[in-house]
């Protein structure tokens, strides 16, 4: 008799443990690391764990609903797949699996500018569930051409990353000698052959690159495309640039990475339809507050003028409920879905959805609510 995956892996932490032993060390270090002493990464987890909900009981039979409408689209749950760069390095064929899960389970999937699949492939695979995360190109012509490609591929929502004004130091990655492109040498080969599922998948799919950007690079190779990323993407986002994006993009526009309430309000004034409260998973500024700590201030400041989304540190349906209780309209998880891929391959993202959804429904039942908005009334007073 086949074992139910939920019996073996009932928590994201269980997937994380297995993924660590199936992903080569250099790829794991890229996925798991933060920056500095990694206090911001760990602070996200601790601060979420400190948020408690007080049950209200004797409610009789309950049938919680997790359906959520955002930007005119009905989603099956209030959570989605956050953008992750170099997805194919972490697990071969990652973007195809993530897009398939988004389409089948009707949750949003955010493709990164530096993912390892073209928008023209990932967008149709997501079947209307695709969002696109933009690292703003410095060249206006490239920016406009990329936006046209993204819209033509069926991506509905543009997510502009604001919290990477410059690359962070990511000292742990440097110690692990992570390079893009990877340096093929004895160490990398040794790490790969001890992870046979990853190695065989990479042999089928090829070494990961940045295919969505290759057409902007003369005689593109992985090294040249990686150089293009460093030289031409990010570092120039400003309020004027955001205003130009708002003028250029017809669909919903979301600004990702805001922690300061005044920045949030100004983004709304510049036409943002949504904000993502995020510290980039603790990968940019080690001294940044936990995203969940910054969430209430942003929610209070924007006063319902725009959708407030949340990411960083989400490892359970309870974490999803915690963010909603503190005012988030929607929640994204990144590492959790990559842990699923590493642990279970292409079946992993579906299992992550199952874990998050089952846990969220259980939390709603335990706290006596049937609607997501009622979770805000269950927040334990501080």
Secondary structure, DSSP 8 states (H G I E B T S, - for coil): ----HHHH--SHHHHHHHHHTTS-HHHHHHHH--STTSHHHHHHHHHHHT--B-------S------EEETTEEESSSEEE---TTHHHHSTTHHHHHHHHHHHHT--EEEETTSSS-HHHHHHHHTT-EEEEE--BSSHHHHHHHHHHHHHTT--EEEEE-S-SS----HHHHHTT--SS---SHHHHHHHHTSHHHHHHHHHH-S---GGGGGGSTT--HHHHHHHHHHHBSS---HHHHHHHHHH--SEEEEEEE--HHHHHHHHHTT-SEEEE--GGGTS-TTS--HHHHHHHHHHHHTTSSEEEE-SS--SHHHHHHHHHTT-SEEEESHHHHHHHHHHGGGHHHHHHHHHHHHHHHHHHHHT-SSGGGGGGGB---
